[in-house]
Amino acid sequence: DRVPEGKVLYAGIDFATGSGGDYTVLSLFNERGEQMAMHRTNNLSPMAQVDWLAELINDYGKRYKIHRIYAEENGIGKVYVDALRAKVRTKITAWVTTSDSKQDLVTTFQIALENERVRIIQDDALLDELRRFEAVVNPTTRKIRYGGHIGTHDDCVMATMLGYYAYEKATTTGRYSIKTI
């Protein structure tokens, strides 16, 4: 872990499905859009994952204010989110992944990367997943599917994007206005 500049953290969680080497990942950002830490596991039972996350979050919560956690809720995630809410004091926003919500998540992170508004840690698993993360357009429906290349994972990427999204939504609300002419 790197020591945060200030006292506020934002977090993203991607829950493991329990199959195929999937990981549960917690990614933390400070108030400057810098990823401060990433924790992952794939060898715990479902409720042990919740306990592991709660312990990490509560430990960080003793030292910093965790402003918001975005947690992926699809599939088994709803059960995990509900169980985690009972064990932590931080507000958890359930993230339901749809093609539209994932496009917003990916676009927000991509723009931040391109404009150097986000800094990520040098973690081999995260960097490997980022290299394999792709957008594939369905030629029939024209819908875009974002995720790890076939046979790879995107757990670290998703948790990182969710953590940055928590930061972005908390720090940019009300800063922009749309002018129509």
Stockholm file with secondary structure:
# STOCKHOLM 1.0

chainA/1-181         DRVPEGKVLYAGIDFATGSGGDYTVLSLFNERGEQMAMHRTNNLSPMAQVDWLAELINDYGKRYKIHRIYAEENGIGKVYVDALRAKVRTKITAWVTTSDSKQDLVTTFQIALENERVRIIQDDALLDELRRFEAVVNPTTRKIRYGGHIGTHDDCVMATMLGYYAYEKATTTGRYSIKTI
#=GR chainA/1-181 SS CCCCSSSEEEEEEECCCSSTTCCEEEEEEETTSBEEEEEEESSSCHHHHHHHHHHHHHHHHHHSEEEEEEEECTTTHHHHHHHHHTTCSSCEEEECCCHHHHHHHHHHHHHHHHTTCCBCCCCHHHHHHHHHEEEEECTTTCCEEEEECTTCCCHHHHHHHHHHHHHHHHHHTTTCCCCCC
#=GC SS_cons         CCCCSSSEEEEEEECCCSSTTCCEEEEEEETTSBEEEEEEESSSCHHHHHHHHHHHHHHHHHHSEEEEEEEECTTTHHHHHHHHHTTCSSCEEEECCCHHHHHHHHHHHHHHHHTTCCBCCCCHHHHHHHHHEEEEECTTTCCEEEEECTTCCCHHHHHHHHHHHHHHHHHHTTTCCCCCC
//
